[in-house]
C-alpha cells in the first residue's frame, strides 16, 4: 500500500504542505496551471530556504504584488494595509462559503481534487460556525476567504491527488503555544477554529510559543488524515520538506513528508484511528494499600485513561504492587507528578506506545428505573462494541434497590430491541 507520512513536529500550514509536496516531486508547473485556472490574479513563487540547518522548499502565493504573512504580522500591519486601497491585499473583504464553492466549481481541476477542496472549506466553515454559534452560510471567511487561502487549499487538493497515495498518515501535531492575534482579537494557541478542527487528532504544545498549526493546516489534516500515530514500517521512496514563513531557529520550522510502500498489516484500517499514549509505571513495596486506592481515584480525576495494579514479588522477598497508568501525552507530566507526590516511589518508568481506538458515542435507553447511557464503538460505519455505562447502572441499582445485573441486562435488551426495530 502506498502512503504519505507527515511529520508535524513543527505544525502544519497551507504553505508548508504545498512546499513539502513540491519538494517530494509534485511538479511546480501543475500548481502554476491550477492558479491560472482559478483566475484570481494570483501567482506562485517557489524558493529554497534554510530553516535551522534544514534545506526546505518555500512556496509563496503572490496577490497584488504581496506575499502572504503570518497572522500576527498581518494584523499588526492591518491599519497600514487597509489605508492603501491600491497595491495592497484586501484581507478585510472576505467571502461566504457559497462564493468560494462557486470558484472551486468553475476551476479546471480534477473531480477528486475538487471534492477535497470543497471538503476542506466545508470543514473550515463548520468549525467557524460552531465557534460563533451561527449557520455555516452566515460565516464571513476573513483570513481563510482571501485569495491566497483559496489558492493554498485548491493547490493542496490538486497536489494531494497528484501524489497518488492510498492513505495520508499524520504524526501527533505540535500546535505551538502562547497567543495569536487574529480578526477576533488576541486568542490562546490553538485558535478556537483550529482546536475545533483538531478535536479527534492527537495534539501537544512544545517549546515554541507561536501558532504552528493554522486553521487552513488543521482543515487539510481533518480532510486528508486516514489515521494518526508513529511512522509505520515503510520503504521510503521520496522525502520532502516544506518551510513555514518564520525562521524559528534553533527549532526547524518545516513539515516533512515521506512517501513509500507499507505492508497493509502495518497501516490502520480506514475508520480505525490510532493515537500515541504514555504508559507510566511505578513499583510500590512500602505503601499502605489504602493509599493506592486513593492514588487510583486521583489519577482518574486528573485525566488518566486507565489505571490498574498487579501484584509482584520484589527485592528482599517483599510483596509489592506495580501501579500502571495510561495517559494522553498532554497529561503525562501531571500524572507523573501525582505519583511522586502521593506515593513512595523514587522513580516512574514512562514509555510511549501506539493504540488503535474505535470511534465511540453514547445513546440513551429508558429503563423502568431511569435513563442509562449505552457506550457504542463502531468500525467502518458498523457497530462492533456496545455496553451500558456502569456508573449509570450502579446509581439506578442503588436508588431503586434493584440488582445491578438486572439493570445492565435490561439496558442491553432495550438497546438491541431498538437496533432490531
N, C-alpha and C positions, 0 to 999 in steps of 0.2 A: 504494500500500500504506500502511495506517495503522500508525504505530509510536509507541511511547513511548520517549523517550531520557532516561536518568537520569544526571545529572552527580554523581558520587560523590566530589567533591573534599574532602568532609568526612566520608567514610564513609557508612554506612547502618545503621540500626537499625529495629526494627519500628515504633516510634512515628514516626520520621522518614518512613518510607514511607507510613504512614497519613496523616500531616499533609500530605504532598505530594499524595496522591490527593484529599484534601478540597479543598485549595487549587486543584487543577486541575479541580474541578467534580463530583467524586463526592458525591452527597447525604449529608449527615450523618445524615439520617433512616434511610438504608439501613443504615449501620453500627450505629446505635442499635437498629434492629429485629433485626439479626444478634446483638447482645449479649443482647437479650431472649430470643431463640430458644435461646441457649446455656444459659440458666437456671443461671448460675453465681454469681448475686448480685453481678454487676459492673455498672458503668455507665461511660459515656464523658463526658468533659468537653473541649470544644473552646475554644481561645482564640487570640488573635493576639498574637504576641510579636515582639520585636526581637532579632536576632542580628547584632551588628556592623554595624548600619545597614540590614539586610535584614529586611523585614516577612515573617513566615512563620507558618504555621498549626501550632499545638502541640496534639496530641491526647494526653490522659492517660486511662489506664484506672484507675478507682477501684474498689478492692476493700476492703470493711470500712472504708470511710471514708478510705483512704490511697491516695496516688498511688505509682506505681512509681518506683524510684530507680535511678540508675546503679549498676553492680555494686559499685564500691569504696565508695560511700556506704552501700549496703545492708549490706555485710559489716562495715564499720566500726561500724555501729549494731546488728549482729546480736544481741549479747547482750541489749540493751535490748528489741529486738523480741520475742525469744523469751521474755523474762521476763514479758511481758504476754500471757497466753493469750487475753484478750478484747479486741476492738477493735484488734487488730494483725494484719497479714497474715502468715500462717504459711508462709514460704518453705521452712521445714525439711521440710515434708511435700510430697514430690514425687509424681510419678505414673509408672507404667510405660507404655510405648508402647501396649499393648493398651487400657488405660483411656482414654487420650487419643483413640484412634481410635474408641472407642465413643461418646465425647462428640460427636465430629465426625459420626459416622454418624447420631446422633439429632437433629442440628441441622436446622432447616428452612431449608436453603440450596440453591442450585442444584447440579446434579451436577458441573459443571465446577469450581465453587468448592470443592466437597467434595474433588474429586480433587487440586486444587492444595494444599489444606490438608493432606491426607494425605501428599502427596509432600514437603512442607516438613518435617513431623515425621519422616517416614522418613529424609530426608536428615540431619536432626539426630541421630537415633538411630544411623544408620550411622556417622557421624563419631565420635560419642562411643564407640561400641562398638570402633571401630578404635583410638582413642587409648588406651582402657583394656584392650584385648585381651580382650574378652568378647563374649558374644552380645548381640544388639540388645535382646531382651526382658529381659535381666539389667540393662540400663541403668536407673538410677533418675534420672529427669529432675529435676534440682534447680531452677535458675532457670527453665529453659525449660518445666518441667512445671507451674509455678504458674499460677493462674487468669489473671493479666494477660497472660502469654505466649500462652496458648491463645486469649484474646481477640484479641491482636495478630495471630496467624497466621491465624485464621479470618477476621477482618475484612480482612486483607491479601489473602486469596484472593478474598473477595467483591468487594472494591474493584477488584482487578486484572481480574476478569471484567467488572465494570461499565464499565471503560474501553473495552471492545470494540475492542482493538487487535490487529493481526496478529502483531506482534513487540515484545519488550522488548529494547532495546539499552542496554548499560551502558558508561560510561566506565571506564578503569582506576580502581581503588579505593584511596583513601588509608586505610590501616589504622591510622594513628597510630603511636605509639611508647611507650617506657617499659615499665611493668609494669601489670598489673591484678590486683586481689585478688578471687578467686572462691572457690567452695566447696572447691576443691582447693589453696588456698594462693595465694602470690604467683607469678604467671607472666608471662613476657615477652609483649608485644603483637606479633603477634596471638596470642590464646589458642590452645591446641592444637586444639580442635574447630573454631574459626574458620578456622585455617590449613588444616586438612584439607578443609573445605568449599570453600575458595577455591583448591584446587590447580590448577585449569585456568583461573583468572581472572588477568588482569594486575593486580598489586597493588604498592604502594610505600608508603614511610613519609615523611611530610612533617615540618614543624617542630613540630606539635602532639604533645606527649608524653602522650597519653591514648589509651584504647581508642576508636577511631572506628567500627570495624565489630564489631558484636555477633554472637554465634552465630545469633541469630534473623535479623538482617540478612543474614548470609552465606548462610543456608539459603534465604531469599527470592531472593537473587541466583542461587543454584545452580539453583533450580527454574524461575524465570521467564526467565533470560537466554537469548536466542537467539544473541547474539554480543556481543563487546566491541570497543571502539575509539573513535575520534573521532566527533564528531557528523556524521551523514550529511547530505547536501544534502536539506533538508526544508522544507516550508512549514508553519511552526508555527501551530497554532490556539489551543492553550491552554498555559499555564505554571503550575506550582505549586511552592511552596516549603514543605517540611516541616521543622520545627525539632527539633533534638536537645534533650535535657534541660539540658545545660550551656551557659552563655554563655562561649565561648572567645575573646572579642574580644581582639585585632583580627581573629581568624580567624572568618569566618561559619560557625557550626555548623548548616548547613542542607543538605538534599537537594533538588536541583532536578529536576523532571520536565517535559519538553516533549512535547507530543502533536501530531502532524501527519501530513501526507501525504508519502511518499517515493517517488521513482521506483523501480520494482522493481530496476533495474540497480544502484542505489546501496546496496542492502541485502544483507547477506551471505546466501548460500544456507543454509537450515537444515542444520545439521551441518557447515558450513564456518565455522570460528571465525576471528575477526580479532584481531590484537594490535598494539599500538604498540611499535615498536622504535626504538633510537637507531642512527644511522649516523655513524661517526666517520671522518674522512679527514685525511690529512696528506701534503703534498708533500715528497719527500726527494730532494735532488740532491747531497748531500755525505756520504753514509753508505756504509760498506763493505757490499756486498751480503750478506756473511756475517752481519752484524748484523741485517739484515732477516729472514733466515730464523729467527734466534733470537727476534726480536720476535713473529713469527707463532706460533711454538711457545708462547711465554709467554702470548700473548693467548688461545689456546685453553685453556691451563691455568687462566687466570683468568676463564673463563666466556664468552668470545666465541662467538656463534652461528655466525659465519663470518668468514674473513679472506681477502683477496685483494689482488693488486697489478696495476697496469697501467703500462706504460712511457709516458712523456710527454716532450715537449721543453720545457725550462724556459728561464728567462731566461739571457742570455749564451750561448745555444745549447748549454746543458749538458743531456745526457740525464738524466732523473730518473725517479722511481717514485712513483705515487700509491698509498699504503697505505690500504686501506679495511677497517673492522671493522663487523660487525653485532652489536648487543648488546641485551640486555634493558635496560629503563630503570634497574633497580637496579644494573646493572654498568657504567653509562655512566661515572661518575666514576672508578671503579677502572681502567678501560681507558684513559681519558684520561690519568691519572697515569702509566700504563705507557708511553704514547707519549712523554710529556715526559721520563721517567726513562731510557728505553733508546734513544731515537732523538735525532737532532739538530734536530728540528723546533722552531720557536718558536711555532707555532700549530696548533690542531686544530679543524677545522670539524665541527660537530655539527648534525644535523637529526633530527627525529622523523617517522617515516612509518608508515603502516598496512600490514600484510601479511596475506594470507589464509593460514591454516595448516590442513593436513589433520590430523585425529586420526590418531595413529600408535601402533603397538605392535610388539612383536617376537614371532616364532615361531621355533622352532629346528628344523633338519633335521639328520639324522645322515648325513654323507657317509662314504665308505670310510676317510677320513683323520681324521675327528673332527666335532665339532658346529660348525655355522655358524648364526648368527642371521640371520633374514630380517626386514628392516625393512619394515613394511606400512603404507601410508596408505589411509584409507577415506573415502568420501563417501556420506552417506545410507545407511549400512549395507553398501555395496558396496566391494570392494577396487578402488582405482584406480591405486595405485603399489606396487611391491614391488622390493626389491633386496637382495642379500646384503651383510652388513656387511663392508666392505673389510678392516678390521683382523683379523677372524676368518680371512678367506680368505688374507691375506698371511702370517699366522702359520703356518697349515697348510701353505701352499706352501713356506715356508722350512724348516719342520721335516721335511717328508716329501719334499723335493726334487721337487715337482710343479709344473707350470706354473700360474701364478696364474689364467690364463684358464680352465684346465680345472677348477680348484676352484670358481670362480664359476659356470661353466656347469652343473656337477653339482649345486650347491646350488639353482640355479633350477629344474633339471629335477625334483629331488626335491620342491620346494615345489609345482610345478604338478601333479605326479602326485598329491600329496595333495589338492589342490584339486579335481581331476577324478575323485577316487575310484579 
